[in-house]
Amino acid sequence: MADEKCWEIKKDCLMRGRSQETAGCPAYRADKSCWEIDWREVIKYLPASQQEYWYSHMDRCPECIAFKSHPEEMQARIDELKSFYLND
C-alpha cells in the first residue's frame, strides 16, 4: 500500500476515473496523495470561501481510509494547514 495514491486506497474517492487535468482535487491533479501536498500553498491564493472549504474539509480526514494508512504524514499536513489558517 506504500506506493498507492490516496484515491487508489480510498475505493470510493470521487476523483477516481476523472481527468486529472480538470479534477477538483489539487492532490489528484498533481498526481500526488493528500499527504504529499503542501496544502498551505494550495489554499494560499484562493478566495476566502474556497480556503474555508478546504480547511473544513480536513476535519473529515481522520475518518478516511487513506488517512489511516498514513496517519503521521496526514496529521502533520492538517496541523500545518490549521496553523496557517488560524494565524491568518
N, C-alpha and C positions, 0 to 999 in steps of 0.2 A: 504493500500500500504506500510505501515511501515515495515512489515516483508518480503516483496518481495525482491528478489535479483535483481541486475541491469539487468541481462539477462531475468528475468521474466517481468520486467517493459518494457524493450525495446523488443517488439514483433518480430522485425526483426534482433535481435542480431545474429551474425554469430556463436556464441558458442552454441546456443540452440540446444539441441539434440545430441551434440557431447560428446564423452567420456571425463570426467573431467580430468582423469589421463594424457591424451595426448594433451589436448587443448592448443592452443597458448596463451590464455589469463591467466595471473597469478592469477587474481581475481577468475575467473571461476574454475581454477584448485584447488584453496584453498577453494572453496565453500563459497566465500565472495563476497560482492559487491565492485564495483570500489572505492567507498568512504570509504571502510573499510581497504583497502590495504595501507601499507606503501610503496609507490612507490619508494622512495629513496632506500630502501633495495632491492627492486625488480631489479632495474637497476644498482645498485652499482658495481656489478662484471661482468656485461655484456660487451661485446666488444663495442667499441665506436659507431659503426654503429647501433647496437641494442639499445644502450642508446638514440641515436638520434631519432630512430623510435618511441620509447615510449614517449620521450619528445615532439616531433612534433605531435604525436597522441593526446596529451592532448589539443591541440588547437581546436580540434573538439568537445570536451566535452560539452561546453555550448549549443550546438545545440541539444544535446541528451535529450530525454525524461527522462532518468534515472537521469541525472544531474538536470533537472528541478524539480524532486521530492525530491532531497537532495542538493540544491544549496550551502548551507553554508559548509557542510561537504566536498563536492567535490571541491569547490573553495579552501578550505584550503589545500587539497591534491595537487592540481595543483600549488598553491603558494609555498608549501614546495618543490615540485619537481623542480620548476623553480629556486628557491633559491639554491638548491643543485647543479643543473646542471650549472647554471651561475657562481657559485663560484668555480667550479672545474677547 
